[in-house]
Every structure is written in C-alpha cells, then in structure tokens.
Amino acid sequence: MSEGQQTQVEIVATDRPGAHLVRVGGRDQSLVDLEDPRHLAFDYVRRIADVVDDHAPAGAALRVLHVGGAGLTLPRYVAATRPGSWQVVLEPDVALTERVRAELPLPRRSGIRVRGDDGRTGLAAVRDDAVDLVVVDAFVDGEVPDDLVTLEAAGELARVLGAGGLALVNVSDRAPFPLTRDLVAALREHLPHVLVAAEPATLRARRAGNLLVVAGAEAVPREALAARARSAGAPYRVLDDVAVASSFGGGRVRRDPAARGGSS
C-alpha cells in the first residue's frame, strides 16, 4: 500500500462482482471486494490476516494501527471479522484516500478512521501502549520508506504496542534480502522475538516477493502461523529462530539522519 507523494491512481473493475483493483503509480496495490471484504486476493495480505486471525479469539475486537492505506483492504477485513475494532489508518496521500472512499465506500459504522499523516508523523501522535497490532504496509515507488526501517522507527512501533502486541511489516525484497536483514536487526533492538513468513520461491531466491516480518516484545505466534501456512490456499513458510538468524541475520541497523549526526 502507499505512503508518500500523490501519484496516479486507477480503480479498475474485475471479473468478480463487486471487486475492484486499486493501482497506484502503475502498481497493483489493493483488491477491494465490496460484497465480501473477507475475500483477500493478494497472498501477502492473506498472510497478514493470518496473524490478525490468530491474535485474539474469533470475533473479538482489536486495536489496530495501519501504516499505509491504499484501498483499505485489511481494515475492511478486520471490521468485517472483528466488529467494534478500533482502527486508525495513516495514509498521507489524501487524494488517494478521497477517491477510494468515494468510489469504494467504507461500510457504515466501520470504525475505520483515516488520517492524512505519513507513518512517522502519525506514529509519534499515538500514545504509549495504545494498540494490539501495528501493520506497516507502506510503499513509495515499490519500496518501504527509509524512515520506517530505522532503529528509531522500531522504537516507535514498540512504544505504541500494548502488552502482547505485535508489529507486522510487509517488505518487498529479494535474496540476499538486504532490506529485510536491516529491518530484522532494528526490530530486535526493541522487539526481540521475530519471525519471517514468505512464499518458498522467494526464500529460495527464485524471485523477488513480499516477506512478512512479525516482531513482539514477549513472543510471536510461530507455531500457530506455521499451521495456518500449511493449509493456506497459497502455502508459505514460517521461519523459526534458527532459520531467521541464518537467512536474515547480519543486518546493519539503520538510523534516522538526525540520530547519526546528519541533516534531515
């Protein structure tokens, strides 16, 4: 999903009734199914939803902060599966949000609030221990913004999470996974328990893909997600501690410019 400057937006009807594809800057960002918001067409979104589904008993409301909005696919899913959830979406592209809400309107009383802030600005405005999950799914020109993968960003993610909370970061990367390695290194400074989930072809360096990094202060649901992964429509792998250390260790902790003595 998107964060950053306003870009060209297309909303395209699909062969599935009520389903529309949201493209931003020529890239497919979201598939929004107005008739069935539980329908998640993109595999990486389904992987994120697996974490959401496991985090609390079925139907229980959650407090979720979304960094990146685009078509609001995941917030719609949470609203449908967990009515009464508190959800805030940080999406700085106000024109994108306005068009999505006009052409793909949110359900009434969805509980979804969208703020026109970038990720770091919006995170700074959230109080401590405020949320159960933070989902970072933000991209500029196909890349996660630099200021969302630093040590200071990881600290902000940890700060807003309540007890047992999890940070979920969707990363587009390819072997040898330089961005994911650096992100894992930064997250571990504040949220020491980390798992990585991805499709086998990406892990085997056959192609680039989306990797989901999940981090928590207390634990991560590795076994539960591994069980979901085995039965998924598009099977994926959930790496244990040894595999994460082997495949995604050795990263360089990135810092905000001000923190490393540079200029913003």
C-alpha positions in Angstrom: 0.0 0.0 0.0 1.1 3.6 -0.4 2.9 6.3 1.5 4.4 9.5 0.2 3.7 11.9 -2.6 0.5 11.8 -4.6 0.7 9.5 -7.7 -1.5 8.3 -10.5 -4.4 6.3 -9.2 -6.6 3.8 -11.1 -9.6 1.9 -9.8 -10.4 -1.0 -12.1 -13.4 -3.3 -12.0 -12.5 -7.0 -12.1 -14.4 -10.1 -13.3 -15.5 -10.8 -9.7 -18.7 -8.9 -9.0 -18.1 -6.0 -6.6 -14.3 -6.4 -6.6 -12.0 -3.6 -7.8 -8.3 -3.4 -8.2 -6.6 -0.3 -6.9 -3.4 0.7 -8.8 -1.1 3.4 -7.6 1.7 4.6 -9.9 1.0 1.7 -12.3 1.5 -0.9 -9.5 -1.3 -3.1 -8.2 -1.8 -2.1 -4.6 -5.1 -3.5 -3.3 -8.0 -5.7 -4.3 -11.2 -4.4 -2.6 -14.2 -6.7 -2.6 -17.2 -4.5 -1.6 -19.6 -7.5 -1.5 -17.2 -9.7 0.6 -14.5 -7.9 2.5 -13.3 -11.2 3.9 -12.1 -12.1 0.4 -8.3 -11.4 0.2 -6.9 -11.8 -3.3 -3.3 -11.0 -2.6 -1.3 -13.7 -0.9 0.7 -11.3 1.2 -2.4 -9.7 2.6 -3.7 -13.2 3.5 -0.5 -13.8 5.4 -1.1 -10.6 7.4 -4.7 -11.6 8.0 -3.5 -14.9 9.4 -1.6 -13.0 12.1 -4.7 -10.9 12.8 -6.9 -14.0 13.0 -4.6 -15.7 15.5 -4.1 -12.7 17.7 -7.4 -13.0 19.7 -10.5 -15.2 19.8 -12.6 -15.1 16.7 -14.8 -12.1 16.6 -13.1 -10.2 19.5 -12.4 -6.6 18.8 -8.8 -5.4 18.3 -7.0 -2.1 18.4 -5.1 -1.9 15.1 -2.9 0.9 13.7 -2.3 0.6 9.9 0.7 2.5 8.4 -0.3 2.7 4.7 -3.8 2.6 3.4 -4.4 2.4 -0.3 -7.7 0.6 -0.8 -8.1 -0.1 2.9 -8.4 -3.8 2.2 -7.1 -5.1 5.5 -9.0 -2.5 7.7 -12.2 -3.6 5.9 -11.3 -7.3 6.6 -10.8 -6.5 10.3 -14.0 -4.6 10.5 -15.9 -7.5 8.9 -14.3 -10.2 11.0 -14.0 -8.3 14.3 -16.8 -5.8 14.6 -16.2 -3.0 17.0 -12.5 -2.9 16.4 -10.7 0.4 16.9 -8.7 1.1 13.7 -6.7 4.1 12.5 -5.0 4.2 9.1 -2.1 6.5 8.4 -2.2 7.4 4.7 -0.6 10.7 3.6 -1.9 10.6 0.0 -5.2 12.4 0.8 -6.3 12.4 -2.9 -5.9 8.6 -3.0 -8.0 8.2 0.2 -10.7 10.6 -1.1 -11.0 8.7 -4.3 -11.1 5.3 -2.7 -13.7 6.4 -0.2 -15.8 8.0 -3.0 -15.7 5.0 -5.4 -15.2 2.2 -2.9 -17.0 3.5 0.2 -16.4 2.0 3.6 -19.3 0.3 5.3 -21.4 2.4 7.7 -20.1 2.4 11.3 -16.9 0.6 10.2 -14.9 2.1 13.0 -12.1 2.9 10.5 -10.5 6.3 10.7 -8.1 7.6 8.1 -5.5 10.3 9.0 -3.6 12.1 6.3 -0.2 11.6 8.0 2.9 9.8 7.0 4.0 6.9 9.1 6.5 8.5 11.4 4.4 11.6 12.0 1.3 9.5 12.7 3.2 7.1 15.0 4.5 10.0 17.0 0.9 11.1 17.7 -0.2 7.8 19.1 0.0 7.3 22.9 2.1 4.6 24.5 0.6 1.1 24.8 -2.3 2.1 22.6 -2.7 -0.8 20.2 -2.7 -4.6 19.8 -1.2 -4.6 16.3 0.7 -2.2 14.1 0.6 -3.2 10.4 3.2 -1.4 8.3 2.3 -1.9 4.6 3.6 1.3 3.1 5.5 1.9 -0.1 6.9 4.7 -2.2 7.8 3.6 -5.8 7.6 0.0 -4.7 10.0 0.5 -1.7 9.3 0.7 2.1 10.1 4.3 3.1 13.6 4.6 4.6 12.3 6.2 7.8 10.1 3.2 8.6 13.0 0.7 8.8 15.3 2.5 11.2 16.1 1.8 14.8 14.1 4.9 15.8 11.1 3.7 13.8 11.3 0.3 15.5 11.3 2.1 18.8 8.1 3.9 17.9 6.5 0.6 16.9 7.4 -0.9 20.2 6.2 2.2 22.1 2.7 2.2 20.8 2.1 -1.6 21.3 0.3 -2.8 24.4 1.2 -6.0 26.3 1.4 -8.9 23.9 1.2 -6.6 20.9 2.8 -7.4 17.6 4.4 -5.3 14.8 3.9 -6.6 11.3 6.0 -5.2 8.5 5.4 -6.1 4.8 8.7 -5.9 2.9 9.3 -6.3 -0.8 12.8 -7.8 -1.2 14.8 -10.5 -2.9 17.8 -12.6 -2.0 20.2 -11.9 -0.3 17.4 -9.8 1.4 19.4 -6.6 2.4 16.4 -4.6 3.5 14.8 -7.4 5.5 18.1 -8.1 7.2 18.5 -4.5 8.2 14.8 -4.4 9.4 15.2 -7.5 11.5 18.3 -6.1 13.1 16.5 -2.8 14.0 13.4 -4.6 15.3 15.3 -6.9 17.5 16.7 -4.0 19.5 13.2 -3.2 20.8 11.1 -6.3 20.0 13.4 -9.3 20.4 11.1 -12.0 19.2 11.0 -12.1 15.4 9.6 -14.4 12.7 9.6 -14.1 8.9 7.0 -15.6 6.6 7.2 -15.8 2.8 6.5 -18.0 -0.1 9.1 -20.7 -0.8 10.1 -19.3 -4.2 11.2 -16.0 -2.6 13.1 -17.7 0.2 14.9 -19.9 -2.4 16.0 -16.8 -4.3 14.0 -17.7 -7.4 12.2 -14.3 -7.5 11.6 -11.2 -5.5 8.5 -11.2 -3.3 6.8 -10.0 -0.2 8.2 -11.0 3.1 6.2 -10.5 6.3 8.3 -9.7 9.4 6.4 -10.1 12.7 8.0 -8.9 15.9 6.9 -8.8 19.6 8.4 -8.0 23.0 7.1 -11.2 24.6 6.5 -13.8 21.8 5.5 -14.4 18.3 2.8 -16.9 17.1 5.3 -19.1 15.2 3.6 -22.5 15.7 0.1 -21.2 15.1 1.1 -19.4 11.9 3.1 -22.4 10.7 -0.1 -24.5 11.0 -2.1 -21.9 9.0 0.7 -21.7 6.4 0.5 -25.4 5.7 -3.3 -25.2 5.0 -3.2 -21.9 3.1 -4.5 -21.7 -0.4 -1.1 -20.4 -1.3 1.3 -22.2 1.1 4.1 -20.2 2.6 6.9 -20.9 5.1 7.2 -19.5 8.6 10.9 -19.5 9.7 11.9 -20.5 13.2 14.6 -18.7 15.3 17.4 -20.6 13.8 16.2 -20.0 10.2 15.7 -16.3 10.8 19.2 -16.0 12.3 20.6 -17.9 9.3 18.7 -16.3 6.5 18.2 -12.8 7.9 21.0 -12.2 10.4 23.9 -9.9 10.0 21.8 -6.8 9.1 23.0 -3.3 9.6 20.9 -1.2 12.0 19.9 1.9 10.1 19.4 5.2 12.0 17.4 8.3 11.4 19.6 11.1 9.9 19.4 13.2 13.0 20.4 10.3 15.2 23.6 9.6 13.1 24.6 13.3 13.1 23.4 14.0 9.5 20.9 16.5 8.3 17.2 15.6 7.8 
